[in-house]
């Protein structure tokens, strides 16, 4: 299966990832809870890349972004994995 963008804004070459979180194999609500914990340890403006396998995470992270004010910079899907990039508010 080829990479398929769901609703993504590509990152620029200048954009950097400050932290990465692997939540593969976890299902709702654990990916969001682990993301909250990671963001709490970060400073405003830093970026977090999350790799998940839960199909519900595509919607979960969009809603999480809207509810918390953390900006969803990127959302993409590769074979069996969803990759999100959030910017801490």
PDB file of N, CA, C and O in Angstrom:
ATOM      1  N   UNK A   1       0.848  -1.176   0.000  1.00  0.00           N
ATOM      2  CA  UNK A   1       0.000   0.000   0.000  1.00  0.00           C
ATOM      3  C   UNK A   1       0.894   1.240   0.000  1.00  0.00           C
ATOM      4  O   UNK A   1       1.822   1.342   0.802  1.00  0.00           O
ATOM      5  N   UNK A   2       0.617   2.155  -0.879  1.00  0.00           N
ATOM      6  CA  UNK A   2       1.409   3.390  -0.973  1.00  0.00           C
ATOM      7  C   UNK A   2       1.002   4.354   0.123  1.00  0.00           C
ATOM      8  O   UNK A   2      -0.073   4.235   0.711  1.00  0.00           O
ATOM      9  N   UNK A   3       1.885   5.321   0.393  1.00  0.00           N
ATOM     10  CA  UNK A   3       1.567   6.331   1.397  1.00  0.00           C
ATOM     11  C   UNK A   3       0.379   7.144   0.925  1.00  0.00           C
ATOM     12  O   UNK A   3       0.314   7.546  -0.236  1.00  0.00           O
ATOM     13  N   UNK A   4      -0.554   7.385   1.820  1.00  0.00           N
ATOM     14  CA  UNK A   4      -1.774   8.103   1.498  1.00  0.00           C
ATOM     15  C   UNK A   4      -1.949   9.226   2.506  1.00  0.00           C
ATOM     16  O   UNK A   4      -1.977   8.987   3.714  1.00  0.00           O
ATOM     17  N   UNK A   5      -2.065  10.439   2.015  1.00  0.00           N
ATOM     18  CA  UNK A   5      -2.287  11.573   2.905  1.00  0.00           C
ATOM     19  C   UNK A   5      -3.767  11.664   3.228  1.00  0.00           C
ATOM     20  O   UNK A   5      -4.602  11.569   2.328  1.00  0.00           O
ATOM     21  N   UNK A   6      -4.105  11.845   4.488  1.00  0.00           N
ATOM     22  CA  UNK A   6      -5.495  11.964   4.899  1.00  0.00           C
ATOM     23  C   UNK A   6      -5.935  13.425   4.874  1.00  0.00           C
ATOM     24  O   UNK A   6      -6.891  13.761   4.174  1.00  0.00           O
ATOM     25  N   UNK A   7      -5.285  14.269   5.595  1.00  0.00           N
ATOM     26  CA  UNK A   7      -5.517  15.712   5.551  1.00  0.00           C
ATOM     27  C   UNK A   7      -4.254  16.323   6.128  1.00  0.00           C
ATOM     28  O   UNK A   7      -4.173  16.630   7.318  1.00  0.00           O
ATOM     29  N   UNK A   8      -3.306  16.485   5.287  1.00  0.00           N
ATOM     30  CA  UNK A   8      -1.980  16.823   5.781  1.00  0.00           C
ATOM     31  C   UNK A   8      -1.470  18.132   5.205  1.00  0.00           C
ATOM     32  O   UNK A   8      -1.787  18.502   4.074  1.00  0.00           O
ATOM     33  N   UNK A   9      -0.695  18.804   5.988  1.00  0.00           N
ATOM     34  CA  UNK A   9       0.052  19.967   5.535  1.00  0.00           C
ATOM     35  C   UNK A   9       1.502  19.532   5.606  1.00  0.00           C
ATOM     36  O   UNK A   9       2.012  19.297   6.701  1.00  0.00           O
ATOM     37  N   UNK A  10       2.188  19.416   4.469  1.00  0.00           N
ATOM     38  CA  UNK A  10       3.563  18.914   4.518  1.00  0.00           C
ATOM     39  C   UNK A  10       4.477  19.805   5.347  1.00  0.00           C
ATOM     40  O   UNK A  10       4.342  21.029   5.362  1.00  0.00           O
ATOM     41  N   UNK A  11       5.391  19.168   6.022  1.00  0.00           N
ATOM     42  CA  UNK A  11       6.378  19.908   6.793  1.00  0.00           C
ATOM     43  C   UNK A  11       7.441  20.438   5.850  1.00  0.00           C
ATOM     44  O   UNK A  11       7.796  19.781   4.872  1.00  0.00           O
ATOM     45  N   UNK A  12       7.940  21.609   6.138  1.00  0.00           N
ATOM     46  CA  UNK A  12       9.026  22.189   5.354  1.00  0.00           C
ATOM     47  C   UNK A  12      10.349  21.574   5.777  1.00  0.00           C
ATOM     48  O   UNK A  12      10.455  20.977   6.848  1.00  0.00           O
ATOM     49  N   UNK A  13      11.345  21.723   4.933  1.00  0.00           N
ATOM     50  CA  UNK A  13      12.681  21.209   5.262  1.00  0.00           C
ATOM     51  C   UNK A  13      13.219  21.883   6.523  1.00  0.00           C
ATOM     52  O   UNK A  13      14.038  21.307   7.239  1.00  0.00           O
ATOM     53  N   UNK A  14      12.755  23.107   6.791  1.00  0.00           N
ATOM     54  CA  UNK A  14      13.219  23.843   7.959  1.00  0.00           C
ATOM     55  C   UNK A  14      12.539  23.392   9.252  1.00  0.00           C
ATOM     56  O   UNK A  14      13.030  23.679  10.343  1.00  0.00           O
ATOM     57  N   UNK A  15      11.428  22.698   9.135  1.00  0.00           N
ATOM     58  CA  UNK A  15      10.709  22.232  10.315  1.00  0.00           C
ATOM     59  C   UNK A  15      11.479  21.089  10.965  1.00  0.00           C
ATOM     60  O   UNK A  15      12.018  20.219  10.280  1.00  0.00           O
ATOM     61  N   UNK A  16      11.522  21.104  12.281  1.00  0.00           N
ATOM     62  CA  UNK A  16      12.216  20.036  12.991  1.00  0.00           C
ATOM     63  C   UNK A  16      11.262  19.370  13.962  1.00  0.00           C
ATOM     64  O   UNK A  16      10.269  19.961  14.387  1.00  0.00           O
ATOM     65  N   UNK A  17      11.571  18.160  14.298  1.00  0.00           N
ATOM     66  CA  UNK A  17      10.807  17.399  15.271  1.00  0.00           C
ATOM     67  C   UNK A  17      11.614  17.404  16.564  1.00  0.00           C
ATOM     68  O   UNK A  17      12.779  17.006  16.580  1.00  0.00           O
ATOM     69  N   UNK A  18      10.990  17.858  17.643  1.00  0.00           N
ATOM     70  CA  UNK A  18      11.692  17.940  18.924  1.00  0.00           C
ATOM     71  C   UNK A  18      11.645  16.632  19.706  1.00  0.00           C
ATOM     72  O   UNK A  18      12.568  16.316  20.456  1.00  0.00           O
ATOM     73  N   UNK A  19      10.575  15.882  19.529  1.00  0.00           N
ATOM     74  CA  UNK A  19      10.412  14.635  20.292  1.00  0.00           C
ATOM     75  C   UNK A  19       9.553  13.684  19.464  1.00  0.00           C
ATOM     76  O   UNK A  19       8.691  14.110  18.696  1.00  0.00           O
ATOM     77  N   UNK A  20       9.803  12.393  19.636  1.00  0.00           N
ATOM     78  CA  UNK A  20       8.997  11.383  18.944  1.00  0.00           C
ATOM     79  C   UNK A  20       8.381  10.443  19.973  1.00  0.00           C
ATOM     80  O   UNK A  20       9.011  10.078  20.966  1.00  0.00           O
ATOM     81  N   UNK A  21       7.126  10.062  19.709  1.00  0.00           N
ATOM     82  CA  UNK A  21       6.385   9.178  20.609  1.00  0.00           C
ATOM     83  C   UNK A  21       5.850   7.998  19.803  1.00  0.00           C
ATOM     84  O   UNK A  21       5.133   8.185  18.820  1.00  0.00           O
ATOM     85  N   UNK A  22       6.198   6.793  20.216  1.00  0.00           N
ATOM     86  CA  UNK A  22       5.749   5.574  19.550  1.00  0.00           C
ATOM     87  C   UNK A  22       4.622   4.961  20.367  1.00  0.00           C
ATOM     88  O   UNK A  22       4.850   4.451  21.463  1.00  0.00           O
ATOM     89  N   UNK A  23       3.406   5.010  19.832  1.00  0.00           N
ATOM     90  CA  UNK A  23       2.253   4.412  20.515  1.00  0.00           C
ATOM     91  C   UNK A  23       1.655   3.283  19.674  1.00  0.00           C
ATOM     92  O   UNK A  23       0.471   2.966  19.791  1.00  0.00           O
ATOM     93  N   UNK A  24       2.488   2.688  18.831  1.00  0.00           N
ATOM     94  CA  UNK A  24       2.026   1.560  18.013  1.00  0.00           C
ATOM     95  C   UNK A  24       1.580   0.425  18.917  1.00  0.00           C
ATOM     96  O   UNK A  24       2.229   0.116  19.917  1.00  0.00           O
ATOM     97  N   UNK A  25       0.464  -0.192  18.554  1.00  0.00           N
ATOM     98  CA  UNK A  25      -0.062  -1.309  19.329  1.00  0.00           C
ATOM     99  C   UNK A  25      -1.017  -0.893  20.441  1.00  0.00           C
ATOM    100  O   UNK A  25      -1.705  -1.739  21.011  1.00  0.00           O
ATOM    101  N   UNK A  26      -1.067   0.388  20.754  1.00  0.00           N
ATOM    102  CA  UNK A  26      -1.984   0.876  21.795  1.00  0.00           C
ATOM    103  C   UNK A  26      -3.290   1.346  21.159  1.00  0.00           C
ATOM    104  O   UNK A  26      -3.301   1.838  20.031  1.00  0.00           O
ATOM    105  N   UNK A  27      -4.385   1.189  21.893  1.00  0.00           N
ATOM    106  CA  UNK A  27      -5.690   1.632  21.397  1.00  0.00           C
ATOM    107  C   UNK A  27      -6.258   2.693  22.325  1.00  0.00           C
ATOM    108  O   UNK A  27      -5.808   2.865  23.458  1.00  0.00           O
ATOM    109  N   UNK A  28      -7.244   3.387  21.821  1.00  0.00           N
ATOM    110  CA  UNK A  28      -7.902   4.482  22.531  1.00  0.00           C
ATOM    111  C   UNK A  28      -8.296   4.027  23.939  1.00  0.00           C
ATOM    112  O   UNK A  28      -8.865   2.948  24.109  1.00  0.00           O
ATOM    113  N   UNK A  29      -8.001   4.834  24.923  1.00  0.00           N
ATOM    114  CA  UNK A  29      -7.528   6.217  24.916  1.00  0.00           C
ATOM    115  C   UNK A  29      -6.016   6.363  25.114  1.00  0.00           C
ATOM    116  O   UNK A  29      -5.525   7.483  25.254  1.00  0.00           O
ATOM    117  N   UNK A  30      -5.271   5.254  25.127  1.00  0.00           N
ATOM    118  CA  UNK A  30      -3.850   5.316  25.482  1.00  0.00           C
ATOM    119  C   UNK A  30      -2.999   6.204  24.568  1.00  0.00           C
ATOM    120  O   UNK A  30      -2.149   6.926  25.088  1.00  0.00           O
ATOM    121  N   UNK A  31      -3.172   6.200  23.235  1.00  0.00           N
ATOM    122  CA  UNK A  31      -2.347   7.104  22.424  1.00  0.00           C
ATOM    123  C   UNK A  31      -2.510   8.577  22.813  1.00  0.00           C
ATOM    124  O   UNK A  31      -1.530   9.321  22.856  1.00  0.00           O
ATOM    125  N   UNK A  32      -3.743   8.994  23.095  1.00  0.00           N
ATOM    126  CA  UNK A  32      -3.996  10.383  23.494  1.00  0.00           C
ATOM    127  C   UNK A  32      -3.409  10.653  24.882  1.00  0.00           C
ATOM    128  O   UNK A  32      -2.799  11.699  25.103  1.00  0.00           O
ATOM    129  N   UNK A  33      -3.586   9.726  25.806  1.00  0.00           N
ATOM    130  CA  UNK A  33      -3.044   9.916  27.161  1.00  0.00           C
ATOM    131  C   UNK A  33      -1.522  10.028  27.143  1.00  0.00           C
ATOM    132  O   UNK A  33      -0.956  10.876  27.833  1.00  0.00           O
ATOM    133  N   UNK A  34      -0.859   9.184  26.366  1.00  0.00           N
ATOM    134  CA  UNK A  34       0.606   9.243  26.270  1.00  0.00           C
ATOM    135  C   UNK A  34       1.042  10.546  25.593  1.00  0.00           C
ATOM    136  O   UNK A  34       2.072  11.124  25.941  1.00  0.00           O
ATOM    137  N   UNK A  35       0.248  10.996  24.629  1.00  0.00           N
ATOM    138  CA  UNK A  35       0.553  12.266  23.959  1.00  0.00           C
ATOM    139  C   UNK A  35       0.441  13.422  24.937  1.00  0.00           C
ATOM    140  O   UNK A  35       1.298  14.306  24.952  1.00  0.00           O
ATOM    141  N   UNK A  36      -0.612  13.425  25.758  1.00  0.00           N
ATOM    142  CA  UNK A  36      -0.772  14.477  26.773  1.00  0.00           C
ATOM    143  C   UNK A  36       0.438  14.510  27.703  1.00  0.00           C
ATOM    144  O   UNK A  36       0.948  15.585  28.021  1.00  0.00           O
ATOM    145  N   UNK A  37       0.896  13.339  28.138  1.00  0.00           N
ATOM    146  CA  UNK A  37       2.053  13.261  29.032  1.00  0.00           C
ATOM    147  C   UNK A  37       3.306  13.819  28.360  1.00  0.00           C
ATOM    148  O   UNK A  37       4.069  14.561  28.979  1.00  0.00           O
ATOM    149  N   UNK A  38       3.513  13.468  27.113  1.00  0.00           N
ATOM    150  CA  UNK A  38       4.691  13.956  26.389  1.00  0.00           C
ATOM    151  C   UNK A  38       4.637  15.463  26.200  1.00  0.00           C
ATOM    152  O   UNK A  38       5.637  16.153  26.396  1.00  0.00           O
ATOM    153  N   UNK A  39       3.466  15.978  25.818  1.00  0.00           N
ATOM    154  CA  UNK A  39       3.324  17.420  25.608  1.00  0.00           C
ATOM    155  C   UNK A  39       3.533  18.192  26.913  1.00  0.00           C
ATOM    156  O   UNK A  39       4.066  19.302  26.897  1.00  0.00           O
ATOM    157  N   UNK A  40       3.122  17.619  28.026  1.00  0.00           N
ATOM    158  CA  UNK A  40       3.273  18.292  29.321  1.00  0.00           C
ATOM    159  C   UNK A  40       4.747  18.533  29.659  1.00  0.00           C
ATOM    160  O   UNK A  40       5.076  19.485  30.367  1.00  0.00           O
ATOM    161  N   UNK A  41       5.620  17.681  29.158  1.00  0.00           N
ATOM    162  CA  UNK A  41       7.047  17.806  29.436  1.00  0.00           C
ATOM    163  C   UNK A  41       7.768  18.681  28.405  1.00  0.00           C
ATOM    164  O   UNK A  41       8.983  18.860  28.483  1.00  0.00           O
ATOM    165  N   UNK A  42       7.028  19.217  27.451  1.00  0.00           N
ATOM    166  CA  UNK A  42       7.625  20.023  26.387  1.00  0.00           C
ATOM    167  C   UNK A  42       7.307  21.504  26.599  1.00  0.00           C
ATOM    168  O   UNK A  42       6.413  21.853  27.369  1.00  0.00           O
ATOM    169  N   UNK A  43       8.045  22.361  25.909  1.00  0.00           N
ATOM    170  CA  UNK A  43       7.788  23.797  25.992  1.00  0.00           C
ATOM    171  C   UNK A  43       6.970  24.254  24.787  1.00  0.00           C
ATOM    172  O   UNK A  43       6.931  23.583  23.755  1.00  0.00           O
ATOM    173  N   UNK A  44       6.326  25.393  24.932  1.00  0.00           N
ATOM    174  CA  UNK A  44       5.491  25.949  23.878  1.00  0.00           C
ATOM    175  C   UNK A  44       6.284  26.109  22.582  1.00  0.00           C
ATOM    176  O   UNK A  44       7.413  26.601  22.584  1.00  0.00           O
ATOM    177  N   UNK A  45       5.670  25.685  21.476  1.00  0.00           N
ATOM    178  CA  UNK A  45       6.304  25.807  20.167  1.00  0.00           C
ATOM    179  C   UNK A  45       7.075  24.578  19.733  1.00  0.00           C
ATOM    180  O   UNK A  45       7.440  24.465  18.562  1.00  0.00           O
ATOM    181  N   UNK A  46       7.333  23.652  20.648  1.00  0.00           N
ATOM    182  CA  UNK A  46       8.043  22.428  20.274  1.00  0.00           C
ATOM    183  C   UNK A  46       7.099  21.494  19.518  1.00  0.00           C
ATOM    184  O   UNK A  46       5.879  21.585  19.652  1.00  0.00           O
ATOM    185  N   UNK A  47       7.682  20.594  18.721  1.00  0.00           N
ATOM    186  CA  UNK A  47       6.884  19.671  17.925  1.00  0.00           C
ATOM    187  C   UNK A  47       7.076  18.232  18.394  1.00  0.00           C
ATOM    188  O   UNK A  47       8.158  17.827  18.819  1.00  0.00           O
ATOM    189  N   UNK A  48       5.996  17.486  18.301  1.00  0.00           N
ATOM    190  CA  UNK A  48       5.965  16.085  18.716  1.00  0.00           C
ATOM    191  C   UNK A  48       5.442  15.245  17.563  1.00  0.00           C
ATOM    192  O   UNK A  48       4.352  15.497  17.049  1.00  0.00           O
ATOM    193  N   UNK A  49       6.221  14.242  17.155  1.00  0.00           N
ATOM    194  CA  UNK A  49       5.766  13.292  16.128  1.00  0.00           C
ATOM    195  C   UNK A  49       5.264  12.049  16.846  1.00  0.00           C
ATOM    196  O   UNK A  49       5.955  11.485  17.695  1.00  0.00           O
ATOM    197  N   UNK A  50       4.046  11.630  16.494  1.00  0.00           N
ATOM    198  CA  UNK A  50       3.441  10.447  17.104  1.00  0.00           C
ATOM    199  C   UNK A  50       3.225   9.407  16.013  1.00  0.00           C
ATOM    200  O   UNK A  50       2.715   9.722  14.938  1.00  0.00           O
ATOM    201  N   UNK A  51       3.614   8.173  16.294  1.00  0.00           N
ATOM    202  CA  UNK A  51       3.385   7.061  15.373  1.00  0.00           C
ATOM    203  C   UNK A  51       2.416   6.113  16.049  1.00  0.00           C
ATOM    204  O   UNK A  51       2.696   5.580  17.122  1.00  0.00           O
ATOM    205  N   UNK A  52       1.252   5.904  15.401  1.00  0.00           N
ATOM    206  CA  UNK A  52       0.185   5.084  15.985  1.00  0.00           C
ATOM    207  C   UNK A  52      -0.306   4.055  14.976  1.00  0.00           C
ATOM    208  O   UNK A  52      -0.104   4.201  13.771  1.00  0.00           O
ATOM    209  N   UNK A  53      -0.951   3.015  15.488  1.00  0.00           N
ATOM    210  CA  UNK A  53      -1.547   1.997  14.616  1.00  0.00           C
ATOM    211  C   UNK A  53      -3.056   1.900  14.786  1.00  0.00           C
ATOM    212  O   UNK A  53      -3.720   1.238  13.988  1.00  0.00           O
ATOM    213  N   UNK A  54      -3.605   2.536  15.795  1.00  0.00           N
ATOM    214  CA  UNK A  54      -5.044   2.491  16.051  1.00  0.00           C
ATOM    215  C   UNK A  54      -5.779   3.282  14.960  1.00  0.00           C
ATOM    216  O   UNK A  54      -5.557   4.486  14.832  1.00  0.00           O
ATOM    217  N   UNK A  55      -6.651   2.631  14.169  1.00  0.00           N
ATOM    218  CA  UNK A  55      -7.369   3.332  13.097  1.00  0.00           C
ATOM    219  C   UNK A  55      -8.197   4.519  13.609  1.00  0.00           C
ATOM    220  O   UNK A  55      -8.413   5.480  12.871  1.00  0.00           O
ATOM    221  N   UNK A  56      -8.656   4.462  14.845  1.00  0.00           N
ATOM    222  CA  UNK A  56      -9.453   5.554  15.407  1.00  0.00           C
ATOM    223  C   UNK A  56      -8.597   6.774  15.719  1.00  0.00           C
ATOM    224  O   UNK A  56      -9.131   7.860  15.946  1.00  0.00           O
ATOM    225  N   UNK A  57      -7.282   6.611  15.734  1.00  0.00           N
ATOM    226  CA  UNK A  57      -6.413   7.721  16.106  1.00  0.00           C
ATOM    227  C   UNK A  57      -6.490   8.885  15.123  1.00  0.00           C
ATOM    228  O   UNK A  57      -6.238  10.025  15.514  1.00  0.00           O
ATOM    229  N   UNK A  58      -6.827   8.634  13.868  1.00  0.00           N
ATOM    230  CA  UNK A  58      -6.931   9.722  12.888  1.00  0.00           C
ATOM    231  C   UNK A  58      -7.951  10.758  13.349  1.00  0.00           C
ATOM    232  O   UNK A  58      -7.684  11.959  13.304  1.00  0.00           O
ATOM    233  N   UNK A  59      -9.098  10.303  13.782  1.00  0.00           N
ATOM    234  CA  UNK A  59     -10.133  11.210  14.296  1.00  0.00           C
ATOM    235  C   UNK A  59      -9.749  11.718  15.685  1.00  0.00           C
ATOM    236  O   UNK A  59      -9.910  12.901  15.983  1.00  0.00           O
ATOM    237  N   UNK A  60      -9.247  10.829  16.525  1.00  0.00           N
ATOM    238  CA  UNK A  60      -8.903  11.196  17.904  1.00  0.00           C
ATOM    239  C   UNK A  60      -7.920  12.365  17.954  1.00  0.00           C
ATOM    240  O   UNK A  60      -8.101  13.289  18.747  1.00  0.00           O
ATOM    241  N   UNK A  61      -6.894  12.337  17.125  1.00  0.00           N
ATOM    242  CA  UNK A  61      -5.891  13.392  17.173  1.00  0.00           C
ATOM    243  C   UNK A  61      -6.404  14.704  16.592  1.00  0.00           C
ATOM    244  O   UNK A  61      -5.980  15.776  17.023  1.00  0.00           O
ATOM    245  N   UNK A  62      -7.305  14.635  15.626  1.00  0.00           N
ATOM    246  CA  UNK A  62      -7.906  15.863  15.105  1.00  0.00           C
ATOM    247  C   UNK A  62      -8.759  16.530  16.184  1.00  0.00           C
ATOM    248  O   UNK A  62      -8.686  17.744  16.376  1.00  0.00           O
ATOM    249  N   UNK A  63      -9.560  15.742  16.881  1.00  0.00           N
ATOM    250  CA  UNK A  63     -10.403  16.264  17.959  1.00  0.00           C
ATOM    251  C   UNK A  63      -9.531  16.770  19.111  1.00  0.00           C
ATOM    252  O   UNK A  63      -9.789  17.837  19.667  1.00  0.00           O
ATOM    253  N   UNK A  64      -8.502  16.004  19.465  1.00  0.00           N
ATOM    254  CA  UNK A  64      -7.581  16.407  20.532  1.00  0.00           C
ATOM    255  C   UNK A  64      -6.963  17.771  20.219  1.00  0.00           C
ATOM    256  O   UNK A  64      -6.877  18.635  21.092  1.00  0.00           O
ATOM    257  N   UNK A  65      -6.544  17.953  18.999  1.00  0.00           N
ATOM    258  CA  UNK A  65      -5.946  19.222  18.580  1.00  0.00           C
ATOM    259  C   UNK A  65      -6.937  20.376  18.727  1.00  0.00           C
ATOM    260  O   UNK A  65      -6.595  21.434  19.255  1.00  0.00           O
ATOM    261  N   UNK A  66      -8.144  20.168  18.265  1.00  0.00           N
ATOM    262  CA  UNK A  66      -9.174  21.214  18.366  1.00  0.00           C
ATOM    263  C   UNK A  66      -9.500  21.550  19.817  1.00  0.00           C
ATOM    264  O   UNK A  66      -9.669  22.720  20.162  1.00  0.00           O
ATOM    265  N   UNK A  67      -9.587  20.538  20.661  1.00  0.00           N
ATOM    266  CA  UNK A  67      -9.988  20.746  22.052  1.00  0.00           C
ATOM    267  C   UNK A  67      -8.886  21.340  22.918  1.00  0.00           C
ATOM    268  O   UNK A  67      -9.173  22.054  23.879  1.00  0.00           O
ATOM    269  N   UNK A  68      -7.631  21.055  22.590  1.00  0.00           N
ATOM    270  CA  UNK A  68      -6.536  21.505  23.446  1.00  0.00           C
ATOM    271  C   UNK A  68      -5.809  22.739  22.921  1.00  0.00           C
ATOM    272  O   UNK A  68      -5.094  23.403  23.672  1.00  0.00           O
ATOM    273  N   UNK A  69      -5.984  23.050  21.646  1.00  0.00           N
ATOM    274  CA  UNK A  69      -5.282  24.189  21.066  1.00  0.00           C
ATOM    275  C   UNK A  69      -3.879  23.857  20.578  1.00  0.00           C
ATOM    276  O   UNK A  69      -3.185  24.730  20.058  1.00  0.00           O
ATOM    277  N   UNK A  70      -3.454  22.608  20.737  1.00  0.00           N
ATOM    278  CA  UNK A  70      -2.175  22.177  20.164  1.00  0.00           C
ATOM    279  C   UNK A  70      -2.400  21.968  18.667  1.00  0.00           C
ATOM    280  O   UNK A  70      -3.343  21.284  18.269  1.00  0.00           O
ATOM    281  N   UNK A  71      -1.541  22.550  17.846  1.00  0.00           N
ATOM    282  CA  UNK A  71      -1.766  22.563  16.403  1.00  0.00           C
ATOM    283  C   UNK A  71      -1.340  21.254  15.751  1.00  0.00           C
ATOM    284  O   UNK A  71      -0.214  20.793  15.934  1.00  0.00           O
ATOM    285  N   UNK A  72      -2.258  20.661  14.987  1.00  0.00           N
ATOM    286  CA  UNK A  72      -1.950  19.459  14.216  1.00  0.00           C
ATOM    287  C   UNK A  72      -1.302  19.909  12.914  1.00  0.00           C
ATOM    288  O   UNK A  72      -1.990  20.367  12.003  1.00  0.00           O
ATOM    289  N   UNK A  73       0.013  19.782  12.823  1.00  0.00           N
ATOM    290  CA  UNK A  73       0.755  20.234  11.651  1.00  0.00           C
ATOM    291  C   UNK A  73       0.668  19.256  10.498  1.00  0.00           C
ATOM    292  O   UNK A  73       0.661  19.653   9.333  1.00  0.00           O
ATOM    293  N   UNK A  74       0.602  17.967  10.828  1.00  0.00           N
ATOM    294  CA  UNK A  74       0.654  16.945   9.790  1.00  0.00           C
ATOM    295  C   UNK A  74      -0.054  15.688  10.263  1.00  0.00           C
ATOM    296  O   UNK A  74       0.014  15.311  11.433  1.00  0.00           O
ATOM    297  N   UNK A  75      -0.737  15.049   9.316  1.00  0.00           N
ATOM    298  CA  UNK A  75      -1.382  13.771   9.577  1.00  0.00           C
ATOM    299  C   UNK A  75      -1.252  12.967   8.297  1.00  0.00           C
ATOM    300  O   UNK A  75      -1.743  13.384   7.248  1.00  0.00           O
ATOM    301  N   UNK A  76      -0.598  11.823   8.372  1.00  0.00           N
ATOM    302  CA  UNK A  76      -0.451  10.984   7.184  1.00  0.00           C
ATOM    303  C   UNK A  76      -0.562   9.519   7.568  1.00  0.00           C
ATOM    304  O   UNK A  76      -0.466   9.147   8.738  1.00  0.00           O
ATOM    305  N   UNK A  77      -0.768   8.705   6.548  1.00  0.00           N
ATOM    306  CA  UNK A  77      -0.911   7.270   6.781  1.00  0.00           C
ATOM    307  C   UNK A  77       0.003   6.519   5.847  1.00  0.00           C
ATOM    308  O   UNK A  77       0.061   6.799   4.650  1.00  0.00           O
ATOM    309  N   UNK A  78       0.718   5.558   6.406  1.00  0.00           N
ATOM    310  CA  UNK A  78       1.484   4.611   5.613  1.00  0.00           C
ATOM    311  C   UNK A  78       0.898   3.239   5.933  1.00  0.00           C
ATOM    312  O   UNK A  78      -0.093   3.153   6.659  1.00  0.00           O
ATOM    313  N   UNK A  79       1.460   2.217   5.432  1.00  0.00           N
ATOM    314  CA  UNK A  79       0.922   0.879   5.634  1.00  0.00           C
ATOM    315  C   UNK A  79       0.728   0.566   7.113  1.00  0.00           C
ATOM    316  O   UNK A  79       1.688   0.295   7.834  1.00  0.00           O
ATOM    317  N   UNK A  80      -0.525   0.606   7.554  1.00  0.00           N
ATOM    318  CA  UNK A  80      -0.858   0.236   8.921  1.00  0.00           C
ATOM    319  C   UNK A  80      -0.444   1.216  10.006  1.00  0.00           C
ATOM    320  O   UNK A  80      -0.642   0.941  11.190  1.00  0.00           O
ATOM    321  N   UNK A  81       0.126   2.350   9.629  1.00  0.00           N
ATOM    322  CA  UNK A  81       0.574   3.321  10.625  1.00  0.00           C
ATOM    323  C   UNK A  81       0.066   4.718  10.291  1.00  0.00           C
ATOM    324  O   UNK A  81      -0.058   5.099   9.127  1.00  0.00           O
ATOM    325  N   UNK A  82      -0.222   5.461  11.342  1.00  0.00           N
ATOM    326  CA  UNK A  82      -0.621   6.859  11.225  1.00  0.00           C
ATOM    327  C   UNK A  82       0.484   7.689  11.857  1.00  0.00           C
ATOM    328  O   UNK A  82       0.988   7.359  12.930  1.00  0.00           O
ATOM    329  N   UNK A  83       0.852   8.763  11.187  1.00  0.00           N
ATOM    330  CA  UNK A  83       1.912   9.629  11.699  1.00  0.00           C
ATOM    331  C   UNK A  83       1.335  11.033  11.861  1.00  0.00           C
ATOM    332  O   UNK A  83       0.808  11.620  10.916  1.00  0.00           O
ATOM    333  N   UNK A  84       1.449  11.550  13.071  1.00  0.00           N
ATOM    334  CA  UNK A  84       0.931  12.870  13.405  1.00  0.00           C
ATOM    335  C   UNK A  84       2.093  13.733  13.854  1.00  0.00           C
ATOM    336  O   UNK A  84       3.048  13.248  14.461  1.00  0.00           O
ATOM    337  N   UNK A  85       1.998  15.033  13.545  1.00  0.00           N
ATOM    338  CA  UNK A  85       2.951  15.983  14.099  1.00  0.00           C
ATOM    339  C   UNK A  85       2.138  17.091  14.739  1.00  0.00           C
ATOM    340  O   UNK A  85       1.358  17.775  14.077  1.00  0.00           O
ATOM    341  N   UNK A  86       2.336  17.256  16.047  1.00  0.00           N
ATOM    342  CA  UNK A  86       1.650  18.291  16.816  1.00  0.00           C
ATOM    343  C   UNK A  86       2.648  19.343  17.256  1.00  0.00           C
ATOM    344  O   UNK A  86       3.801  19.043  17.564  1.00  0.00           O
ATOM    345  N   UNK A  87       2.181  20.582  17.278  1.00  0.00           N
ATOM    346  CA  UNK A  87       2.978  21.691  17.810  1.00  0.00           C
ATOM    347  C   UNK A  87       2.328  22.137  19.097  1.00  0.00           C
ATOM    348  O   UNK A  87       1.152  22.503  19.117  1.00  0.00           O
ATOM    349  N   UNK A  88       3.095  22.108  20.175  1.00  0.00           N
ATOM    350  CA  UNK A  88       2.546  22.483  21.492  1.00  0.00           C
ATOM    351  C   UNK A  88       2.185  23.958  21.516  1.00  0.00           C
ATOM    352  O   UNK A  88       2.941  24.815  21.058  1.00  0.00           O
ATOM    353  N   UNK A  89       0.998  24.230  22.068  1.00  0.00           N
ATOM    354  CA  UNK A  89       0.550  25.629  22.163  1.00  0.00           C
ATOM    355  C   UNK A  89       1.332  26.407  23.173  1.00  0.00           C
ATOM    356  O   UNK A  89       1.077  27.595  23.370  1.00  0.00           O
TER     357      UNK A  89
END
